[in-house]
Amino acid sequence: MRVKALHWLGTRTAEHDATAAFFRDVLGLPVEHAERDFTVFRVADGATVEVFGPESEFNAHLTHPVAGFLVEDLDGAARELEAAGATIVLPRQGDDERAWLHFRAPDGYLYELAQERVPAG
């Protein structure tokens, strides 16, 4: 497996509005998408930060901040995770252009692996 970048950070919080305002107003992250209890921010390098409130249906299994790592081959990486004894908690989601999965590492916490393909042309 080859990790190319830190790609995503997701966090679930009871203080969605205050956390989203902090990321926007203090950290200066631009809002890419916002709805009730869910806000997506874009980092200058292309990474995303997602804040999930208690009523958000997205990533309901998250109970702490989760870092996502960009890999070249998500399916190959999933096989390596399983061979190493890691538990895949959320199997591959997405499509051929952008896909991700969540796994539990030996520390007991969840992490994400993601893959993005740049369209030819």
N, C-alpha and C positions, 0 to 999 in steps of 0.2 A: 504494500500500500504506500502511496506517496501523497502526503498532505501538501497541497499547494498554497493554502491560505486559511486564515481565520475568516470565516465567511458569514456567520450569522450568530446573533445572540438573542435568545428569547427569555423573557421573565414573566412569571405570573405573580400578581400582587393584589392585595386587597385595596391598595391605594393607586389604582390605575391613573386617575386624572392627575394627581399630584406627581406621580412618577413620569407620566408623559409630558407634563409641563416642565419638569426639571430637565428631561432629556432635550426638549425643544428650546427652552429659554436659557438654561444655564450651560448645557453642553453644546448648544447651537446646531443640533441635528435637524435637518429639514424633514418635515412630515411628508411621507409618500402616500399614505392612506390612513384614514381615520374613520372609525365608527364607534358605536357604543361599546365600551370595554375592550377595544382593540385598536392599537395604533402601530403603524409601521414607519420606521425612520430609515433614511438612507445615509450611509457613511460615505465620505468622499472617495474612498477606495473601492466602492461598489458593494461593500458588505451591508447587511440589513440588521436592524435592531427592532424586535417586536415586543410590545408590552401588552400582556393579556390581563384583563380585569377578571374579577370573580365570576362574572356572568358570561364571559366569552366562551363560545363553543369550541374555539380553536385550541389545540394542544392542551386539552383539559387534564392530561396526565402529567403536566409539568407542575412541580412543587417547589422549584428553586431555579435560579438562573441557569441556562443551558447554553453552552458554546457549540457552534457548528463549524466543522472543518470541511473545506473544499477538497475533494479528491478527484483523480482522473477517471477512475473506474469504480463506480458505486457498487456494481454487482460483485466485482472481484474483491472489493474491500469488505463487503458483507460476508463473503465466504471466509475471508481471513479473520474477521471478528468471531464468527461462529467456531472456526477451528481453534481459536485462542480461548474459547469458553465464554465469550461475552454473550449476553442475552440481548437479542433484538426486541425492543419493546414496541416500536412502531415500524412495521415493515415498510418497504419501499413505497413511497407516495410520489405523485407527480406524473411526468411524461418523459418523452425522449429529449426534450430541451432542458428541463429542470426537474431534478428528482432528489429525494432525501429520505433518510431513515433515522430513527433514534435507537440508541443502544445504552445499556447499563454497563459502566466500567467497573473495575475491581473496587473503586472507592465507594460504590453504591449509588453514584450519581448518574444522571442521564446526560448524554452528549448526542450530537447530530453529526452525520456525514452527509454531504451534499455533492451533487455533480451538476454542472451546467455545460451545455454544448453551445459553442458559438456557431451560428448558422453560416454555412459556406456562402461565399459570394462577395 
